[in-house]
Amino acid sequence: MRTLLLVALGAACLALSCGERPGADGGEVVVYTALDQVFSEPILKDFERQTGLRVKPVYDAEDSKTTGLVNRLIAQRGKPDCDVLWNNEVVQTERLAGLGLLAPYSSPQAARIPPAFRDPGGRWTGFAARMRVIIYNTKLATPEDLPAGLADLAAPKWRGRAAIARPFFGTTLTHMTFLYQRWGPDRLGEFLRALRANETALCPGNAAVRDLVAGGERAFGLTDTDDAYAAIQAGRPVAVLVPDAADGAVLMPNTVSLVTGCPHAEAGRKLIDYLLSPEVERRLARGASAQIPLGTDLASEKTPWDDLRHAPAMTVDLPRAAASVPEVVDLMQKAGMDR
């Protein structure tokens, strides 16, 4: 059983296996990216400048994080317009791999990433991660007051004071699939119903959770470190803690993959090599998103989250988590998380 810690090489891609046609590259590469445009666009622009290849990015929307791009790839099965998927989490990537929509490619840069963050078949490689955290308003709560684990979010004392992104997309959906595996359907369903009964705010995304907390409308909420960091850097009265003392901390890597049947396979492989480079991980670590490098060659690179990473990790069977997405979505709908 494959496991991924802290959330949690295959044959080289032959030209024909990626659907490459002679002369098909044409000096461009199409990338679907779920990482926020403000973080991903400058990196893609630098790749253009360094290689001379034209990048045609397709960004997701805050209210459909990852899911819209995934559904688009599924709809294009057999004739994709996309070469590279740059996802900001791993479960939907694993789901696409299971559907045969991601082609094996073992980038030379993949060797710097620990095996726990790589698909054994080379269909995706992780890099530059974020953590799931509780962000809290320091004027409204103290660490001692806050829940030690996610199960406590629905405690009566926090009625009407918590926030969470609607869990049908992005890292929140991924987190729910992990809890489904960890807790089982009955306990997760009970937890979701309790959140609704406790008047937990359901927000369009993790950034909206952050804004409610930073603005004092909610005492705390569940979000990602990059969103929390923006509020911290802006001087807002917020701090973070790891929410899963009982179940394990969750680390969310970016993932990058070559799309099966992609029209510009060679250019796609070049972009993947670039995204997996130490240069890009270092840039994401030192930039406004303060992401956590996964490369073993950047172990000494400091981030604001170094202390948080000492928390015990949640262990997850990724294929099982990916296969559970339809069941988890159904469970959440029955619990009223879409209303």
Buried (B, 14 or more C-beta within 10 A) or exposed (E): EBEBBBBBBBEEBEEEBBBBEEEBBEEBBBBBBBBBEEBBBEBBEBBBEEBEBEBEBBBBEBBBBBBBBBEBBEEBEEEBBBBBBBBBBBBBBBBBBBBEBBBBBBBEBBBBBEEBBBBEBBBBBBBBBBBBBBBBBEEBBEEEEBBBBBBBBBEEEBEEBBBBBBBBBBBBBBBBBBBBBBBEEEEBBBBBBBBBEBEBBBBBBBBBBBBBBBEEBBBBBBBBBBBBBBBBEEEBBBBBBBBBBEBBBBBBBBBBBBBBBBBBBBBBBBBBBBBBBBBBBBBBBBBEBBBBBBBEEBEEBEBBBEEBBEBBBBBBBBBBBBBBBEEBBEBBEEBEBEE
